[in-house]
């Protein structure tokens, strides 16, 4: 009744957790990084890569499929240089 797994499926049809845990980004904050580096040349300050990554899997998948018309066009091209 509380959504537990029963033979591979949820009893109430809703899942209670995601299949993979999301990375902990609670300590990443752009403002804190900037505040801690006041007066420094920001081009020399290393920024965590998580600031530029998509927020969730759906955004990540959408980025890969953003230019599907170009991928289809490249797949139909015989010349490998034009395909690139």
CNS distance restraints for C-alpha pairs under 8 A (distance, minus, plus):
assign (resid   1 and name CA) (resid  11 and name CA) 6.56 0.50 0.50
assign (resid   1 and name CA) (resid  12 and name CA) 6.65 0.50 0.50
assign (resid   2 and name CA) (resid  11 and name CA) 7.91 0.50 0.50
assign (resid   2 and name CA) (resid  12 and name CA) 7.55 0.50 0.50
assign (resid   3 and name CA) (resid  10 and name CA) 5.59 0.50 0.50
assign (resid   3 and name CA) (resid  11 and name CA) 5.56 0.50 0.50
assign (resid   3 and name CA) (resid  12 and name CA) 5.58 0.50 0.50
assign (resid   3 and name CA) (resid  13 and name CA) 7.50 0.50 0.50
assign (resid   3 and name CA) (resid  14 and name CA) 6.55 0.50 0.50
assign (resid   3 and name CA) (resid  15 and name CA) 6.58 0.50 0.50
assign (resid   3 and name CA) (resid  16 and name CA) 6.50 0.50 0.50
assign (resid   4 and name CA) (resid  10 and name CA) 5.94 0.50 0.50
assign (resid   4 and name CA) (resid  11 and name CA) 6.56 0.50 0.50
assign (resid   4 and name CA) (resid  16 and name CA) 7.88 0.50 0.50
assign (resid   5 and name CA) (resid   9 and name CA) 5.51 0.50 0.50
assign (resid   5 and name CA) (resid  10 and name CA) 4.80 0.50 0.50
assign (resid   5 and name CA) (resid  11 and name CA) 6.66 0.50 0.50
assign (resid   6 and name CA) (resid  10 and name CA) 5.96 0.50 0.50
assign (resid   6 and name CA) (resid  11 and name CA) 6.35 0.50 0.50
assign (resid   9 and name CA) (resid  13 and name CA) 7.51 0.50 0.50
assign (resid  10 and name CA) (resid  14 and name CA) 6.17 0.50 0.50
assign (resid  10 and name CA) (resid  15 and name CA) 6.33 0.50 0.50
assign (resid  25 and name CA) (resid  50 and name CA) 7.71 0.50 0.50
assign (resid  28 and name CA) (resid  32 and name CA) 7.88 0.50 0.50
assign (resid  28 and name CA) (resid  48 and name CA) 7.95 0.50 0.50
assign (resid  28 and name CA) (resid  51 and name CA) 7.74 0.50 0.50
assign (resid  29 and name CA) (resid  33 and name CA) 6.45 0.50 0.50
assign (resid  30 and name CA) (resid  34 and name CA) 6.21 0.50 0.50
assign (resid  30 and name CA) (resid  51 and name CA) 7.61 0.50 0.50
assign (resid  31 and name CA) (resid  35 and name CA) 5.94 0.50 0.50
assign (resid  32 and name CA) (resid  36 and name CA) 6.07 0.50 0.50
assign (resid  33 and name CA) (resid  37 and name CA) 6.35 0.50 0.50
assign (resid  33 and name CA) (resid  47 and name CA) 7.92 0.50 0.50
assign (resid  34 and name CA) (resid  38 and name CA) 6.24 0.50 0.50
assign (resid  37 and name CA) (resid  42 and name CA) 7.48 0.50 0.50
assign (resid  37 and name CA) (resid  45 and name CA) 7.63 0.50 0.50
assign (resid  40 and name CA) (resid  44 and name CA) 7.80 0.50 0.50
assign (resid  40 and name CA) (resid  45 and name CA) 7.64 0.50 0.50
assign (resid  41 and name CA) (resid  45 and name CA) 6.89 0.50 0.50
assign (resid  47 and name CA) (resid  51 and name CA) 7.55 0.50 0.50
assign (resid  49 and name CA) (resid  53 and name CA) 6.70 0.50 0.50
assign (resid  54 and name CA) (resid  59 and name CA) 5.69 0.50 0.50
assign (resid  54 and name CA) (resid  60 and name CA) 5.58 0.50 0.50
assign (resid  55 and name CA) (resid  59 and name CA) 6.57 0.50 0.50
assign (resid  55 and name CA) (resid  60 and name CA) 7.74 0.50 0.50
assign (resid  56 and name CA) (resid  60 and name CA) 6.43 0.50 0.50
assign (resid  57 and name CA) (resid  61 and name CA) 6.15 0.50 0.50
assign (resid  58 and name CA) (resid  62 and name CA) 6.16 0.50 0.50
assign (resid  59 and name CA) (resid  63 and name CA) 6.22 0.50 0.50
assign (resid  60 and name CA) (resid  64 and name CA) 6.62 0.50 0.50
assign (resid  61 and name CA) (resid  65 and name CA) 6.44 0.50 0.50
assign (resid  62 and name CA) (resid  66 and name CA) 5.85 0.50 0.50
assign (resid  67 and name CA) (resid  71 and name CA) 6.68 0.50 0.50
assign (resid  68 and name CA) (resid  72 and name CA) 6.14 0.50 0.50
assign (resid  69 and name CA) (resid  73 and name CA) 6.15 0.50 0.50
assign (resid  70 and name CA) (resid  74 and name CA) 6.07 0.50 0.50
assign (resid  71 and name CA) (resid  75 and name CA) 6.11 0.50 0.50
assign (resid  72 and name CA) (resid  76 and name CA) 6.48 0.50 0.50
assign (resid  73 and name CA) (resid  77 and name CA) 6.51 0.50 0.50
assign (resid  74 and name CA) (resid  82 and name CA) 7.44 0.50 0.50
assign (resid  74 and name CA) (resid  83 and name CA) 4.70 0.50 0.50
assign (resid  74 and name CA) (resid  84 and name CA) 7.54 0.50 0.50
assign (resid  75 and name CA) (resid  83 and name CA) 7.13 0.50 0.50
assign (resid  77 and name CA) (resid  82 and name CA) 6.97 0.50 0.50
assign (resid  77 and name CA) (resid  83 and name CA) 5.95 0.50 0.50
assign (resid  78 and name CA) (resid  82 and name CA) 7.98 0.50 0.50
assign (resid  78 and name CA) (resid  83 and name CA) 7.45 0.50 0.50
assign (resid  79 and name CA) (resid  83 and name CA) 6.23 0.50 0.50
assign (resid  80 and name CA) (resid  84 and name CA) 6.30 0.50 0.50
